[in-house]
Amino acid sequence: MRIIRRAAFTTVPWKNGGGVTHEALRVPVGAVHHQFRISVAEIDASGPFSDFAGYRRHVVLLQGAGLRLRFSNGARAALQRVGDLVEFDGSLQTECDLIDGACVDLNLLTSKAIEPVEARVERLASPLELAADPAATFAVFCICGSACVAQGAGDAAALDRWDLAVFDGAAGALQVQSAADRRGEAAVFLAKLANP
């Protein structure tokens, strides 16, 4: 289990130069054509998203009044509550309209060359257990509140808001729960990714 704290994220410009994102994880490290990447993007103004042809995108609202997305295939989506999630093809031209001021979102980019990702948002009203899969990497990102994560019989680690836990080829079940004194207040983004 690796814990990547929010303070350790690396700030990089958007691919289209329109803003900045704070990269938490890139696999392989430093690769231009990565297998998957997790980052936190600041959206200060309405405008186009970067082109990520060859990738799937999962976007989760982390902060702000929300945003509306318009895709070149005619589809639309709205993220209006913290934890709202949308998945779409990174090759689609995507226009973002902010609803009421700046927002922050979580981005997961996964290469279409690997198996489709399993991803969802969970509000932690009760503990979760995820079955181990030695062929997969699990990512747990704390959207709000605070959470505890553990692998098998190992010690639990605390995740504060916007911290990331990564489990590579886990041999034991993964446990995820809200911090004991704040049960029900935490929400997490969970992703199961094929190992490259």
Helices and strands as residue ranges (DSSP letters): E 2-4, G 6-8, E 10-13, E 20-27, E 36-43, E 47-48, E 55-63, E 67-71, E 76-79, E 85-89, E 94-98, E 103-111, E 118-123, E 128-130, E 136-144, E 147-151, E 157-159, E 164-168, E 174-178, G 180-182, E 187-194
